[in-house]
């Protein structure tokens, strides 16, 4: 199977990278290029794998009791919460018992020393190693299998990225994803002023579709034309008091002591070298389904030599002398005053995107999305479920009927109910974090539900 590349750095504007260019360095991972600190049949195996020229990561493999058990990838929550190794071990133990699966924890790197896209690279490298070394039968022959992936916070963000891009038919792929309090949009609202939908400005760069993000991409043209041609009752304009902006979970739960928004914003600034990196679709997976709700406005910089005479007016030698003395003068000014102009973030209109792209063999897995009612990230979980359901309904319609538009309301309801079953959304009291075990007595029951759900979805008879 040919290797795929992932871009080595995030760039702006946020353009979708071809899935065939997913990998960041060519060349297969060697099946023997690792070391382990335990025997193959011990309960826990620690593996070190190289990440090409970017150091190495470790994978902790918690073997199930049966060798033919399914494999579940676990991604740690990342640096947005304090490290809690004991609580995390309890989560993994509960997942292993309830899912009857082998748990492979990919210890990706995410810090100021290893900002994005390093976390994406690490997860993809670990995923490749697991497919090539754990999906082997008793005769060491590879076999096709569906894998599960789960995580929370940053781990849930990376699990979402992995599930959306590693779900190709005809090969071993991610078949089930369970994410808790996922960070799927690093473009946080922060202090952006609220703007009515009708007054939102257009984004500076055109997007792939002309459909607003909240509009149904699969609605029939006949229905749209009928709505547009329907006569509207003329009403006399009257003065109304402006409605207060809707209260989002980000603002309502900003003072959450377990997951404060100031901590989330601070970690975002640490994990991304440049503000525009947050807009990348692999970092903010919700942008696979819609364009960002905001854009960066870059100030226009005046060129230092804009007032100089054109080069063609002067001969080369004279021009070199002038540039030499101008450079000396500019160096003195730069030492006296160095001003770094940063872009500003502004709201803009958001448009829907077609995902998976046409012509690919991607088939979205089944999902279990959870969040806490008092979590500032609960809106992100709700939007993720909505976007995936819409994509699954549209993709299923196209697969079964060869169309991308509904014919009537009954047909639309039929496919939406199908998508509803493929994407479960549940909320719990409090923040809902699995590792918040002192203040969340129901954490074990919540994790067991995820494990039971994963066991059913990874069964060979599930379709």
N, C-alpha and C positions, 0 to 999 in steps of 0.2 A: 504494500500500500504506500503510495507516495507520501512523503512528508509534507506537512502544511506549515505555513509560517504565520506568526503573529508579529505585528509591527513592534520594533524595539522601543519605540517611544510614542507617546500620544501626541498628536498634532491637532491644530485647529485650522479650519473649521472641522467639526466632528463628522467625518465622512465614513460610511460603513466600509470596513475593510473586507475584501472578498474572503469568504470562509476557506477558500483554497489557499489563501496566504496567511493561515492562522499561526503558524509556528515562526519563531523568531530566529531559528538557526537550522540549517538543513542537516541531515544525517540522523540515522536511527539511534535510539538509545540502546546501548549494549545490554544484553540480558545478564551479563556477568559483571557489569561495571557497578557493583555495589558490595557493601559489606553488611553483615548482620551480627548482632551480639547475642543470639540465641539459636538453638537448634530449630529446624523447620517446623517441628511439631510441638514446640513449646507454646504455652498460652499466649505469650506476647513476644513479638519479634520486632527488633529495631533495625531499620534499614537506612543506609545513607546512600543517596544517589546524587550524581553530579548534575549540575544545571549548565552544561556546556562550559563557557568561559566565565560564568557568573556564580562561582562558588558551588555550594551544594545545599541540599535540604535533607531532612529525615522523615521517614514514614514509620509510624508505629502500627503494627498489624496485630490485632487482637483476634486470634483464631477462634472460630466456632467449634462446637463439639463434633460436627460432621464435616468431612472434607469437601462434600459437594454442596455446601451451603452457599447462598448468594453473597455478594460482596456489597458492602455499604461504605461509601466514602464519607468521612466526617471531617469537616473543616472548622477549626477553632474560631472563637468569636473575634479574635484580633485585638488590637490595642485600645479600642474605645472603652473597654472596661478593664479593671485591674485583673491581673492574672490570678486564677483560682484553680490550681492543678487538682486539688482534692475533689472539688465539686465537679470538675470536668471528667475526672475518672469515674465518678458515680454516674454521670450522664452516659458515658460510653458503655459502662457495665450494664446499665438498664437497657440501652439500645440493643446490645448484643443478646441479652436474655430474651427480650420481647420480640425481636426480629429474627432470632435464630440465624443471624448472618455473621460473616467475618467483617469486622470493622477495621478499616484502614484510615488512620488519621494522618492527613498530609499537613505537616508543620511548615506551612508557607511563611515567608518573611514579609513583614509589613512594618516599617519604621521610617524614621528620617534618613537612616542609612540605606534603606531598601524601599524607596517610594514606588508608586505605580510607574510602570507596569510590572515591576518585579513580582508582586503577589499573583498576578494573572499567569506569568511565566512559570512560577513555581507550581501552581495548581495544575497547569497543563502538563508540565514535566512529570509530576507525580501521577497524574491520570494515565499518561502513556506508559509509565513503568508498571502500574498496576495491571493494565490491560495485557502487557506483554509478559508479565511474570506470574500473575496470580490466576489468569484465565487459562490454565493448562490442566489437561486431564491427567489420569494416573500414568499415561505413557508420555507425558510432557508434550502433548500436542495441543495447540490452541483451539479453543472452541468459542462459538458466539454466545453472548450472554447479555442480559440487561443488568445494569448496575444501578444502585441507588446513591443519592448524594444528599447530605443534610448539613445544616449549620445555622448559626444565628449571627446577627449583626454583620460584621465584615465577612465572616465565613458564609453567611447566607447570601451576601452579594456575589461572592465568588461562586457559590453553588448555583445561583441563578444563571450567571454567565456560562458556567460549564453545561448546565442542563439545556440552555437555549442553543448552544453551538455544537454540542457533542451528542446529537440525537439522530444520526444518519441511519436510514434503513439499510439493511443488508450487512451490518457489521455490529460488533459489540458497541453498545451505546448506553447513555443514561436513559433509563426507562421510568424512573420515579425520582421526584425531588421534594424534600421537606425542608422548608425554610421558616425560621422564626425571627420576627422583628428584622426583616431584611432591609439593608441600606441599598436600595436599587436606584437612587437618584442622589448623587453627591452635590447637585446644584440645590442647596438648601434655600428655603425662603428667606432666612435671616431677617434683614430689616428692609426688604423690598416693599414699597408701598403697594396697596391694593388698587387694581385698576379694573373697571368693569369690562366684561368680555367684549362688548361692542366698541370699546375705546382702546383696546390693545393694539399696539403698532405691529406691523408686519416684521418678520425677522429680516435681517440684512441679506441673508443668502436664501434663495428659494429651496424648498424641500421637495421630497419625492412625490408627494400627492398634494391635492388641493382640498382635501377633506380635513376639517377641523378635528382636533384630537378627540373630542367627545362625541363625534358623529359616527354613525354606523357605516363602515366601509361597504358592507354587503347589502345595503338597502337598494331596492330596485329603482331604476331611473324613472319608471312610471309613477311610483309613489312620490319621488322627489319633485317631478314636474307638476304633479297634481297639487302638492302642497304649495309650490311656488305660484301656481296659477289661481289658487283659491282666493276669492275676493276677501279682503280684510275690511272689517268694519271700521269706519272712520270715526274716531273719537276726538272730542275736543281736548286739546292739550291742557293739562292742569298741573299746577305746581305740586310736586311731591317732595316730602322730606327724604333725603338720600338714605338708603338702607345701610345699616352698618355692615362692614365686610364680614363674610363668613369666618367663623372661628375655626382655624385648622388645628389639628392635633399638635403640630409643631409649636404653635403659640400657646395653646391651652395647657400643654404639659411641659412648657419650657423650664419650669422650676423643679422638674422631677429629680429627686435626689439620687436615684440610681443611675439614670441616663439623662443628665442635663444637656440641653442643646448647646451650651457653651463648650462642653467637653466634645461633643460631636463636631462642632465647627472647628475647634482647635485641632482635633485629630485630622480633619480634612485638610487643613492648611499644612499639617506635617507630612501627610501621605502623598501630596501632589506638589510637584516642583513648580508648576505654573497654573494659574487659575483656569485656563482653557482645558487642562487635562481632565478636569471633572466632567467635561461634556462627552468624553469618549464613551462609546457604547459598551465596550468591554468593562469599563469601570462603573458606569451607570447603566445597568442592563435595561432599565425602563425605556431608554432611548432607542432600543431596537424597535419599539412599538410606536413611539411618538417623538417628535422633535422637542427640544428643551423648552420649558416655560420661560426661560430667560436667555439673554445673550450678552456677550461682552462687548462693550463699546470701547474701541481703541482710539485714543486721541491722535490727531494728525500731527506728525512731527515735521517741523520745518528743517530742511536740509541746511547744514552749516554753510555750504558753498552755493546756495541757490541764487545769491545776488552776484556771484562772480560771472565774468564773461565766459561764453561758451569756449570749450577747448579748441574748437576748430579755428577760432579767431587768432589765437596765439600759437607760435611755434612750440614744439615739444619741449625744448630746453627752457624757454621762458616760463612755460606752464609748470614745469617741475620745480623751478626756483620759487615761484609764487606759492605752490602747494607746500613746499618745505617750510617756509617762514610762517605760513598760516597754521601748519601743524604744530610748530613750536608755540605759537601764541595760544592755540586751542588747548594744548596740554596744560599750560599754566592756568587757564580758566577752569579746566576740568578739575584740577587739584583743589582749587579754591571752592568750587561748588559742584557737587555731583547730585543731580536730581533724577530719580528713577520714577518715571511716569507709569502708573499702573492702570489697567483698564477698569472700567466701572461696569457693574452688573445691572441690567435693566430688564424688566418684564417685557415679553413679546407674545404674539399669538403662536399657539402650538398646533402642529398638524400631525395627523395620523400617518403611520408608516406601515407598509405591507411586510409582514414577517410571519413565516419564513419567506425568503425571496423566491420568486418563480424560478423553476428549473433546478432547484436543489432537492436532495432526498431527505431533507430534514422533516422529522415528524415529532412534534412537541410531546414530551412525556406527560405523565399524570403528576398532579401537584397537591401538596398539603401545605397551605400557607397559614401561619398563626402569628398572632401579635397580642400585646397587652392593651387593655382599654385605656390605661394611663401611660402608654408609651408615646413619645413624640413621633415615633415612626409608624404608628398604626395607619395613617393615611396612605403611606407608601405601600403597605401590605394590601390594603383594599384596592388601590389602583393597579397593582401588579396582577391581582386576581382578575380584575375586570379586563385588562388588556390581553391576558393569556386566554381567557374564555372567548373573547371576541375573535382572536386569531384562530383558536381551535375550531370554533363554529364555522368560520369562513373557509378554513382549509378542508374541513370535513365535507362541506357543501361542494367545494371544487373537486374533491376526490371522488365523491359518489355521483354527482350530477354533472360534472364538467362545467359548472357555472361558478361565478363569483358574486352573483346577485340573488337575493330572495325573490321568489315569485309572488308569495302572499304571506300574510301574517302567520298562518298555520305552519307553513314550512319554516319560517324564521323561528317560531317558538320551539319546533321540534329540534332544530340544531342547537339552539341556545340551551335547552334542557340537557342535551348530550354533553355540551361543554361544561355545564354546571357540575355534572358528575365527575368530569375529568379534573376539575380544579376545585378543591375544597378550601374554604376560608373559615377559620375559627378564631375567636377572640376569648381572652381570659382576663380575670381581674388582675389589677396591678400592672406591672411592667411585662410580666409573662416570660421573663428570661429563664432558661433552663438552669443556669448556674446560680441564679438568685434563690438559694435554697433555704436560707434562714427565714426570710420574710414571705416565702411562697411555699406553703405546706403541700400544695398540689403539684409541685414540679415533677415528682416521680410519676404520677398518674398521667400528666401531659406527655412526658417522654415515652411512657409505655404505650400510649395511644399512637404516637408516631411510629414506634417500633412495630406494633401490630399492623398498622396501615401499610408500612413498608414491606412486611412479610407477605401480605396478601398481594400487593402490587408486583413484587418481584417473583412471585410464583410462576412457574412455567405455563400454567393454565390460564393466567390472567391475560386478557386482551383489551 
